[in-house]
Amino acid sequence: MTDKAQDTWDDIRRVVDQLKLELHLAGMDARDRWEKIQPRLAELEKSVESGAQKAGQAVSEQFATLGASLRGRPAKKA
């Protein structure tokens, strides 16, 4: 292999090694970020579940009130 070809090949290897390192570091960064986000996602899930339960309870109460109001009205005569 000529010196120029060897130099080019060495450059390619350096670029490949640099890319491997950058990918490894990016993976570590992504893992760190995920570990920070995960507890917040769990809190959000609990909050959404709680809100859904409250909303469901409020709707049930409104239907019960509406039903009671409708039953308390005299029937319409045809």
C-alpha positions in Angstrom: 0.0 0.0 0.0 1.4 3.4 -0.9 2.0 6.0 1.8 -0.8 8.1 0.6 -3.2 5.2 0.6 -2.0 4.2 4.1 -2.5 7.8 5.3 -6.0 7.8 3.9 -6.8 4.5 5.5 -5.5 5.8 8.8 -7.7 8.9 8.5 -10.7 6.7 7.9 -9.9 4.6 11.0 -9.6 7.7 13.1 -12.9 9.0 11.9 -14.5 5.6 12.6 -13.0 5.5 16.1 -14.2 9.1 16.7 -17.7 8.2 15.6 -17.8 5.1 17.9 -16.7 7.3 20.8 -19.3 9.9 20.0 -22.1 7.3 19.7 -21.0 5.7 23.0 -21.1 9.1 24.8 -24.4 10.0 23.2 -25.9 6.7 24.5 -24.6 7.5 28.0 -26.1 11.0 27.8 -29.5 9.6 26.6 -29.5 7.1 29.5 -28.8 9.8 32.0 -31.6 12.0 30.6 -34.0 9.0 30.6 -33.2 8.3 34.3 -34.0 12.0 35.1 -37.3 11.9 33.0 -38.6 8.6 34.2 -39.7 9.7 37.7 -41.4 12.7 36.2 -43.3 10.4 33.8 -44.5 8.3 36.7 -45.7 11.4 38.5 -47.5 12.5 35.4 -49.2 9.2 35.0 -50.4 9.2 38.6 -51.7 12.8 38.1 -53.6 11.8 35.0 -55.1 8.8 36.6 -56.2 10.9 39.6 -57.7 13.5 37.3 -59.5 10.9 35.3 -61.0 9.4 38.5 -62.1 12.8 39.7 -63.6 13.7 36.3 -65.4 10.3 36.2 -66.8 10.9 39.7 -68.0 14.4 38.8 -69.7 13.1 35.7 -71.4 10.3 37.7 -72.6 12.9 40.2 -74.0 15.1 37.5 -75.9 12.2 35.9 -77.3 11.3 39.3 -78.4 14.9 39.9 -79.9 15.1 36.4 -81.7 11.8 36.9 -83.1 13.0 40.2 -84.3 16.2 38.6 -86.0 14.3 35.8 -87.7 11.9 38.1 -89.0 14.8 40.2 -90.7 16.5 37.3 -94.3 15.6 36.6 -94.9 13.6 33.4 -96.0 15.6 30.4 -99.5 15.0 29.3 -100.0 14.3 25.6 
